[in-house]
Amino acid sequence: MTRPDELVVFESDQLGATEEFLSTHYAPMRIGSGNRDRSPARISRVTGGGVSVDRLELGFTMSYDAAPLGTICLCDIEAGSVDDHQVDGDRSAESYGPGEVFSFAPPDRPYRGRINHARYGITMLDPALLGQVAAPLDDHGPVRLLDHHPVTPAAAARLRRVIDHLDDVLGDPGAPLAVAAAAQYLAATVLHTFPNTALAAPTATDRHDAHPDTVRRAVAFIETDPAREMTLAEMAAAAHVTPRALQYAFARHLQTTPMAYLRRVRLDAAHHDLQAADPRDGDTVTTIAARWGFAHPGRFAVAYRDAYGRSPSHTLHG
């Protein structure tokens, strides 16, 4: 399992040092400022599970000209603005202000622009994560985002909440399974936020493959080792079908999704551990929940009560 890296914090008022940090952690770039004597910047970064969440504060106007990122990069502006943002090949420049969320650039294209005395968040994720939670329209290529803008303001607000939750999860080095689950949740939310090339509807071949044997193979794969990191693509490979076919098979025969089934198996495992645990040995609901990928104690408690009719604390102490 991939463990979260330690928190990295950078602080400097020297433009050269900031350029070096940005080039190391994002992509090779050149930055500039009208005031080269003092350009205060503070950046915090935490990573894990193929994603990173950064918080940046720039006390100056910074121009930038960057090479392709190689990742999907989401920007959430709290204060200040990003002006004249251009992606190589696009003629028009765009501006973004407080409360706006946008995708910086496709992973394989350079970009340029200007950031004005801004406080903002940068969330980066491996493009392969999109393919792990959805199937592409073109099976010979990866899932791609088709636009920088969220489909609706509500979708943007939901994405911001997921990023805030991910930031909390990455800060806990003792919950690697929760980090993996949160990374997949982020990828799924990104696909619901931006237009993309994923195809939700099953093809004729997918419908043909969505038979009970497909479900049995996937269930056996899940239940053999539910504590390991697991993606939709891996489940589908174990069942010898496409991710679309697997999703359709679970919907047809179990009235659920593969990821929801995995979540229920992990909830059952957490229930078993709570029954066997002894609080006097230091066992807690939070540590047991995190062991099985439930990073938010409140949401875990709600799911547990819905499934077993009592609180996880009652099981642990009862």
N, C-alpha and C positions, 0 to 999 in steps of 0.2 A: 504494500500500500504506500502511496505517496504521502509523506508527512508534510505539513505546512512548514515553510521556511520561517526563520526568525524575522521579526519585524526589522526593516531597514529604514533608517531616518537620515535624511540629508538636509543640511542647512548651510547656506552660503550667501554672500552678497557679491560674489565674484562671477562674472558672466562666463569665464572660461571653465570654472569648476562646474557650473550648472550644465553647460554644454556637454562636458565630459560625462556627467552622471546620466543625462538624458540619452546620450548616444550609447552608453553601456546598457541601460535598462530598457530602452525602447527600440530605437533604430538609429543608425548613423545620421546625424543632422547638423546643420549650421544654424545658430541662433544669433540674434542681434538685439541691440537696445539703444535708444537714444541717449541713455545715461550709462556709459561704460564704467564709471567710477563706483557706482553703487547700484546693484541690481539684486535686491533681497529675494531669496527663494527658499521655501521649505517644502520638502516632499517626504511623505511616509509611504512605505510599500510593504505589503504582505502577500505572500504567494502560496500556492498549493493546489494540487489536483488539476494542473493545466490552466489555472486562472490566477489573476492577480488583481488586487484592489489597491489603488494609490489615491492619496489625498494630497493635493498640491495647492500652495499659496504663492502667488507671484506678486510682489509689490512693485512691479514695473511693467512697461509694455514690451513684450518680447515678440519679435518676428522669428519665424521658423521655416526651414526648408529641409524636409526629412525624406529619407529613403523609405522604401516599402517596409511596413511593420512586420509582415509575416504572421500577424495575429489579427483577430477582430478586436477593435479598440472602441470602447464606448465612452463618451464624455457626458458628464452630468454637471452643469454649471450652477453654482450656488450664488456667486457674485462676480461682477465684472462681465467680460464678454470675449467671445472668439469672433474676430472680424476677418473678412476677406479670405475665409477658408476655401481653398481650392484643391481639388484632386486632379492629378495629372491626367489630361485628356478631356476634362470638363471645362467648358468655356466660362461658365458663370461662377462668380464668387458668392459665398453665403455668409450670413452673420447669425450668431446664436447668443442669447442672453440668459439671465437667471431663470431657473426653473425648466430650462430646455435640456433634453437628452437627445444625442445624435451619435451616429457611427462615424468615426473619424475618416476612414478610407478603406477601400478593399485591401486585403492583406498583401496583394502583389502590385500595388500602385503607390508612387510617391505622392506627397501632399505638401502644402505650404499655407502660410497665413500669419495671423497676428493675434496674440492673447493680451488683453488689456487689464492689468491690475486685477487679476482674477483669483477666485477661490473655487476649485472645482475637483471633481473626482474623475479618475481614469480607471476603467475596468477592462482588462485584457483577457481574452480566452483563446485557446487553441482552436482553430477552425475545425479540426477533426472532431471536436466535441459535438458540433452540429450534426455530423453524420452518425454519431453514436445514439442520438435521440430521434432522428428522422431519416427517411430515405430520400435521396435526391430525385428530381424529375428526370435527369439524365444519369443513368446508372454508371456511366463512364466518367463522371466528374463529381467533385465534392459539392455539398450544399453551399450555396452562396447567398449573401444578402444582395438585394436588388436596389435598395434605396437607403440613403442616410437617415431618413426621417421615420419616426414611429408611425404606425398606421392610424392611431388615435391618441389623444391626450391621456385617456384612461390606460392604454397599453404602456405609455411612457411612465405613468405614475406607478403602475404595477412593477415595471422593470426596476425603478428606483428603489422600491421596497425590497425586492429580491436582492439587489446589490448591497443594501444596508445589512440584510440578514447574512449574506455571504461574508461581509467584512467581519461580523461577529464570529462566524464559524472558523474563518481562517486564523483568527487570533487564538484559537484553542489547539495547541500542538498535540493534545491527547485524544483527538477525535478524528483520525484519518478517514474512517468510513463515512463520517458525517461530511467531511470535506468533499469526498468523491460524490456523494449524493447531492450536495449543494451545488457543485460544479455542473452536474447534469441538469439540475433544476434551472440554473442560470441559462444554460444552452437552450433548454426548452422554452424559457421565457423570451429569450432573444428571438426565437423563431416565431413566437406569437406577437412580437413587437414590431419587427421589420418585415417588409415584403421579401420573399426569398424563393429559392428554387426547390424547396421541399414539396413532396407530393403526398398528401394525406390519403387520398382515395386508393384502394387496392386495385391492381390490374386484374385481368382475367386469369393470368397465371397465379397471382397471389390468392385469388379466391379459390382456385383449384387446390392450392397447397394448404389451405386453412382447414385441415381436417383434424380429428382427435389425436392422431399420432403426433402431429406437430406440437400440440399442447402438451402431450405426455413427455416428449423429449425435452421441451423447454422447462417444464416443471421439475423433471429429474435433474437438469442442470442447475436450476435455482436452488433446489433443496439439498443438493450435495454439499454445498459450501456457501450458505447465504451471507457469511461474514466477509467474503472477499468483495473487492470492487467489481461491479458488474454493469455492463451497458446493454442497451437494447440490441445493438449490433452483435455483441457476443452471444446473447441469448438466441438470436436468429441464426447465427452460424452454428450453434450447438444443435439447433433443430433442423438445420439444412434447408432453410427457407430465407426469404428476404424479410427485413424488418416490417414491411407493410403486411406481408402474409401472416407474420406472427401476431401483430396487433389485431388483425382481422380474426384470426383463429381464437384468440383469447376473448374477444368481444362476442363471437358467435357461440362459443361453448362454455365460457365461464362468466360472461357478462362483466368483464373487468379488463384491465390492461396488464401487460407483462410487468410494468414497473409497479403498478398497484399491487399485483400479486406478490412481487418481491417484498414490497413494504409490509404486507400482511405476514409473510413468513418471518420477517425480522421482528415484527411486533410480537409474534408468538414466542420467538426466541428470547426477547426481552422479558416477556411474562414468565417464562420458565426460570430465567436468571433471577428475577425478583422473588420468586417463590423459594429458590434455593439459597438466596443471599442472607447474610447476617449483618445487620447494621452495626453490631459491636465490632465487626472486623473492618469498618470503614466503608462498607458498601452504601452507595446512595442511588437514588432514582436517576439523578443527572448523569452519573458515570455509567450506569447500566444502559440508559437510553442512548448515550453517545456511542457506546460500544457497538450498538446495532444501527447506527446511522441517523439517530434522531437528535439533532443538534439543538432544537428549541424545546426546553422542558415544558412550556405551556402547551404547545401543540401536541407534544407526546402525551401529556396528561389527558387532553381531550380525546385523542384517538384511542388511548388505552381505556378510558371510561366507556366510550362508545362500544368497544369490543368486549369488555369483561364486566361492565356494570359497576365498577368500583375504581377508586383512584389507585395509581401505581404505588403511592406512599402507603396506602392501606394494605396492599399485598406485601410490600417489603416488611412492614412492621407487624403484620398480622400473623 
